[in-house]
Amino acid sequence: MSRGIGIRYNKHGVRLLSLDRSEKKLKITGIAAGPPEETLNTFLKSKVTSDEDTAITIGLGPGDFLSSTIIREGDMTGTNMKEHLHWEIERKMISSPSEFICDYFITDTVGCVFAGNRSLIGKRKEALSEFVTPEFKIFTDVEPVALYNGSEGAGEIENNTIMFISIEAEGISSLLINNGSLNDLESVPFQEDELIKIIPGLDSEGMNNIDDATVGRISGYIIDSLKRLTSFGEYKDKLTPKKLILSGGGVYIGDLTEVVGKSAGIPAVISNPLKLLAPENREDRPELADMGAAFTTCFGLALRALED
């Protein structure tokens, strides 16, 4: 048996999902979310069992990385796209390119490059120093890719045009999927002070107290992303999504899903990747089992850990 753990954390809270693979079968064996007063290592030791067959992927959220995308044109090869993407991302770097680690995500229709600061990635991994052993494999992945992997793993990518949006305290990440293929994406950071301290660790009481004005602003960010990536904006030749699938801790603030669906004029539903969650884990933390959308990217991160 091998185990992959997806971790999304910052100084205000931790969220994780552990995923076991045995005989080509997958099972979610644990979910957890924690308050800021616990250290990351203390939290992990109390929530997760592991051995030398365990791999961890740490998530980088909006604002933690740079990105660029291009649409594949004509007979462009993967090498051509990678060269164009490399040139584009270097234009966004305000320091030496040697200070960044780049990763590429290229499909039949679109190419993406993500650049994370080496120092930031090093600090994220170092934060796990008391929990991991030298045998552990530790990776990092960006939120849009984790969202794609988590949504695909949950069976939510259909042969249709769908927009996936992850809403977190740091910002939103959006994917436009057409007939199973990635068409476009973006990750947009924002600053909402009311959300910073309650969403990372899933403080349900705090989320219940978020006012309508904040919900309205978050809905506005989502609609703006919809306009940039689809025909809802000024480019009418872009694709028109038939459905929105929302995920992330932010979906549980107020009536955000209903507000977004009404503003967009298309159905908006909530992601649920916890179909593989073991029954005993549902019983242990039933309130978290009812907040499955908060773990979509963690699920994608855990899948990445198993793949690598």
N, C-alpha and C positions, 0 to 999 in steps of 0.2 A: 504494500500500500504506500502511496505517496500523498503528501499533503501540501496544498498551496494556501497561502494566507494573503489576503488583500487588506492593506491597511491605509486608511485615510486619516490623517491627523494634523493638528496644529496645536499651538499652545493653549487653546481653549477646549480641546476635547479630542477623543479618539473614537474611531469607528472601524470595525474589522469584521471579516468573514473568513472562516476556514472551510476549505473544500477538500474532500478526500476522493482519491481515485483508486479503485480496486477492481481488477479484471475488466477494465475499460468502462466501469460504471462510476458515475459521479454522485456524491452526496454532500450536501452542506451540513457540516458537523458542528458549527458554532457561529453565532453572531453576537456582537457585543458593542456597546457604546458607553463611553465613560466621561465623567466630569473632569474639568481642568485641574482640580486639586490633586489628582493622582498623577504620578510620573508615568511616562509611557512604558518603561520597563516593568514597573510594578503592576501596571494594568495588564500587560501582556502575560506576565507570569501567573496572574490570578485567573486569566480567561482562556489560555491556550496551552495545550500540551503539544509537544513537538519532539522530533528526533532528527537523525541525520538525513532522512528523506523529505525533510520539510524545506520549502522554498518560500520566500516572502517577496511580494511586490509592493512598493510604497507609491502612493499616488501623488502626483503633482497637480495641483488645482489651478484655476484661472489666476493669472498673474505670476505664476511660478515658472513660466516658459514663454518663449517666442514661437510663433508659427507662421507659415505661409502655405498657400494652396494654389494650384494651377489646374485648369481643365485640360485633359488630354486632347490634342488637336491632330487631325490627319493621321500621319503614320509615325507620330512621336513614339520613341521607344522608352523603356524604363530608364535607360541611361541618360537619354536626352532630358527627361523630366527631372531626374536627380540633379543634373547639372544646372538646370534653370532654377530649381528649388534652392540649391546651395547658394547661387548668386543672390536670390531674393532674400534669403534669411540673413546673409552676411550684411546686407544693407540695413537691417534692423538692429544690428549689434552695436551698442555704443562703446563697447570695449573690445579687446582682441578676440578674434574667433577662437583662439586657443583656450579661452576661458569657458567655452561652451562644449557640450556634448550634443551631437545631432543624431536624430533618428528619422527614418523616412517611412511613409505609409503610402504605397502606390497601388492603385486599383486600375481596372480597365477604363475608368472614366475620369479619375481625379488623382492628383498627387499631392501629398502633404509632407511638410518637414517640420519637426519640432526641435527646438534648441533649449536645453536646460543648462543653467549655470553650474559648472563643475563644483564650485564651492558649496552652493546650496544643496546639490545632490549628495555631496560628501557629508554635510551636516545632518541631512535626513537619515542617511545610513548610520552615521556615528551615534545617533540617538538610540539605536537599537543595540548598542555595544554590550550592555549588561544582559540582554535577553538572548542574543544569538551566540552560537559557537562557531569555530572556524569552518565547520562542515556545512554551515548554512549557506544557501545561495540567496543573495539579495539583489533585487532589480528595482528599477523605477519605471513608471509609465505615466503618460499624461492623461488627463481626464477625458478628452474626446475619444482616444483609443480605448480606454477602459470602458467608457459608455458604450461604444460600438461592440466590444467583446461581451460585455455584460448583457446587452440587449439581445445579441445574437444567441448567446448561451441560454437565455431565458425563453427563446423561441418567439421573440416579439418582432423580429424582422420578417415582414411579409412581402409577397409579390404585389406591392402597391407602392404608392408614394406616401411616405410617413416622415414626420419630423420628430426627432427625439431631442428632448431638452432636459439637462440636469441642472437643478437649481440649488446652489450652495451659498454659504455665507460669503465666499470670496468672489462669486460671480456665476455666470451661466456658461454651459457648453452645449452647443447645438450640432446635430447631424441631420442632413437631409438624405434619406435613403429612397432609392427608386428601384423597384423590382429586385430587391435584395442587394443592390450595389450602392456604395457610397457615392453621392453626387456632389456634396459640398459640406463644409463644416466651419465652425468658428468657436472660439473661447473668449468670453468678454468679462474682464474683471470689473467689479464695482465695489463701492463702500457703503454698506448699510449697517451702521453701528448697532442697531437693535438686534441684528441677526448674528453678529460675530460671536457673541458669548453663549448663544443658545442652540444653534443648529449643529455645530460640530459634534457635540456629545449627545444630541437629541434630547434636549431639555423640553419635555412635552408641556410642562406647566408654563414655561416661558413662551413657547410657541403659541399657546392658547391666548396669550395676552398681547400678541402683535396686533397693532391697530390696522384699520382698513386702509389708511393712507399708505402704509408700508406695503401692504398687499397690492395696492394699486400701482405703486412704483415698480415692484418686481414684475407684475403683469406687463407693464410698459416695456421693460427690458426684453421680455420674451417676445412681445409683438414686434419690437424693433428688429430682433434677430430674425423673426419670421419674414419681415419685409426685406431684409438684406439677402436672404438665401432663397426666397421663393418669388412667385408671381404676385404675392400680396404687396410687393413694393413697386418701384417704378419700372422694373424690368419685366414686362409682361410675357416675355418669351421663356422665362424660367418656369420650373415645375410648380405645380399646385398640389400641396399635400392634402390627402384625404382625411388624415388623422394626426393628432399630436399625442405623443406619449411622454409624460412628465415623470422625472425621477429626481433623486437627491433629497436631502433633509428638508429643503425649502418647500417641497410640495405639501407639507403638513402645517404650514402657517395659514390660519384662517381658511377661507374658501377659495384659495388661489386657483385650483384647477377649474372650478366653475367660472371664475372671473375670466381666466384665460380663454376658455372655450367660448364664452359669450362674446368676448372682444374679437376673437379670431373668426367666429362664425362657422367653425368646424369642430367636430367632436374632440374633446381633450380627455384622456384617460390616464390613470396612474400605473406605472410599471410595477411588476411584481415578480422578481427573480427568485423568490424563496420557495418555489414549488418542490425543490429537492431538499428542503430543510428537514432534518431528522425529527420525528415526533417528540423525542425527549427534549430537544432544544426549543421547540415551540412551547412546551409546558414550563420550561425553566424561565424564559423571558417572554411571556405572551404579548406584552406591550410592544416589544421590538418585532415580534413576528407579524404584528399588525402594521408595521411600518416598513414593509419590504422595499418600497421604492428608494428608501434611504441607503440601501445596500446594493443597488444596481452596479455602480462603479466599483465597489469593493468586490463584487462577484467577478467583474471583468478583470480586476487586478489579480484575484486568486487564480483565475483561468490562465492568465499570462504566466504566473509563477509555475503552474503545472506544465505549461507548454515548453518553458525554457529549462 
